Amino acid sequence: MALFFKDLFPDDTGFFSFDVLFGETHIEINRRSYKYNELFTAFLNYDMGEYKSAAAQGCGTDRINEIILEMPLFRDFPNPDRLSGATEGEYAALLEDLELLGCYRVFLKDVSLKKDKSFIQQIAKNGMGSFVADKTMGASEQRTAAVSSLQYLLLEDENGKAALFERMTFTRLLDFLYTDFFKGILKGCVPKQCKLCGQYFLLEKGFHYEYCDSVFEGGQTCRELGAARSFKEKTESNDVWKLHQRAYKKYYARVLKKTMSKPEFTEWADFAEKLRDETLPDYLKAKAEKKVFDLTEYEAKLNNR
């Protein structure tokens, strides 16, 4: 008989010692489910300034504990009273771990996330392979193991469905984040920095967004605003797209004036899209070779309706 999730998380350990169950599609911590690299991404966006200031000014453990219990991961921990037993060494270790996250931000910046290559191949191509074995991302020469224990468990949920998990015990935040980060990469879940607001978001396998879905301004998300800006930049710098959009507006205006039917417009739009996509490769090749590409025939075909 497999174990139940509820039987796996004893409450008699120190606050900063916690078990993590790494499964096929998600991780479990204190009976709570997270996506791979969801917590890592949250910590990349976390502003440690308040915690650092409180620690430096000796604000007392009560205030420091309040700040910790507002952090990602720790705010979800049960029995927050256990934090009252934390030591000065544990507070200092947490501060060090938060500071070392800056190395991961640099690492992600140096390894650009492109559509045509896997993240692992990009690490290799950019000569960043040696940093993978170091949880501090090169901040120190010490390369210590990130996992204090490892166990495989066959677990059973409340519905009786069995699943295989790896259980690892961590006593340092960075040890967990290091493990979550690279396991997440193996799952195809990678943190990426939004090109608009600068915050990190989780780029899941099969997606290639450049912008996050947080609300930026005017009730619109970064993704909505970014898509509009990217499209505008693309049409302004690409003559094939520019001519396509000009013709599109002209024919759509005819629909509004009822001098062209909607079925006729749809037929033209399909034709124009296919013509545009057929023309783009030759146009881009000529542009890359700094040659002039004659668009006369393309423009005539677009407007021959």
Rosetta blueprint (number, residue, H / E / L):
1 M L
2 A L
3 L E
4 F E
5 F H
6 K H
7 D H
8 L L
9 F L
10 P L
11 D L
12 D L
13 T L
14 G L
15 F L
16 F L
17 S L
18 F E
19 D E
20 V E
21 L E
22 F E
23 G L
24 E L
25 T L
26 H L
27 I E
28 E E
29 I E
30 N L
31 R L
32 R E
33 S E
34 Y E
35 K L
36 Y L
37 N L
38 E H
39 L H
40 F H
41 T H
42 A H
43 F H
44 L H
45 N L
46 Y L
47 D L
48 M L
49 G H
50 E H
51 Y H
52 K H
53 S H
54 A H
55 A H
56 A H
57 Q H
58 G L
59 C L
60 G L
61 T H
62 D H
63 R H
64 I H
65 N H
66 E H
67 I H
68 I H
69 L L
70 E L
71 M L
72 P L
73 L L
74 F H
75 R H
76 D H
77 F L
78 P L
79 N L
80 P H
81 D H
82 R H
83 L H
84 S H
85 G H
86 A L
87 T L
88 E H
89 G H
90 E H
91 Y H
92 A H
93 A H
94 L H
95 L H
96 E H
97 D H
98 L H
99 E H
100 L H
101 L H
102 G H
103 C H
104 Y H
105 R H
106 V H
107 F H
108 L H
109 K H
110 D H
111 V L
112 S L
113 L L
114 K L
115 K L
116 D L
117 K L
118 S L
119 F H
120 I H
121 Q H
122 Q H
123 I H
124 A H
125 K H
126 N L
127 G L
128 M L
129 G H
130 S H
131 F H
132 V H
133 A L
134 D L
135 K L
136 T L
137 M L
138 G L
139 A L
140 S L
141 E L
142 Q L
143 R L
144 T L
145 A L
146 A L
147 V L
148 S L
149 S E
150 L E
151 Q E
152 Y E
153 L E
154 L E
155 L E
156 E E
157 D L
158 E L
159 N L
160 G L
161 K L
162 A E
163 A E
164 L E
165 F E
166 E E
167 R E
168 M E
169 T E
170 F E
171 T L
172 R L
173 L H
174 L H
175 D H
176 F H
177 L H
178 Y H
179 T H
180 D H
181 F H
182 F H
183 K H
184 G H
185 I H
186 L H
187 K L
188 G L
189 C L
190 V E
191 P E
192 K E
193 Q E
194 C L
195 K L
196 L L
197 C L
198 G L
199 Q L
200 Y E
201 F E
202 L E
203 L E
204 E L
205 K L
206 G L
207 F L
208 H L
209 Y L
210 E L
211 Y L
212 C L
213 D L
214 S L
215 V E
216 F E
217 E E
218 G L
219 G L
220 Q E
221 T E
222 C H
223 R H
224 E H
225 L H
226 G H
227 A H
228 A H
229 R H
230 S H
231 F H
232 K H
233 E H
234 K H
235 T H
236 E H
237 S H
238 N L
239 D H
240 V H
241 W H
242 K H
243 L H
244 H H
245 Q H
246 R H
247 A H
248 Y H
249 K H
250 K H
251 Y H
252 Y H
253 A H
254 R H
255 V H
256 L H
257 K L
258 K L
259 T L
260 M L
261 S L
262 K H
263 P H
264 E H
265 F H
266 T H
267 E H
268 W H
269 A H
270 D H
271 F H
272 A H
273 E H
274 K H
275 L H
276 R H
277 D H
278 E H
279 T H
280 L H
281 P H
282 D H
283 Y H
284 L H
285 K H
286 A H
287 K H
288 A H
289 E L
290 K L
291 K L
292 V L
293 F L
294 D L
295 L L
296 T H
297 E H
298 Y H
299 E H
300 A H
301 K H
302 L H
303 N L
304 N L
305 R L
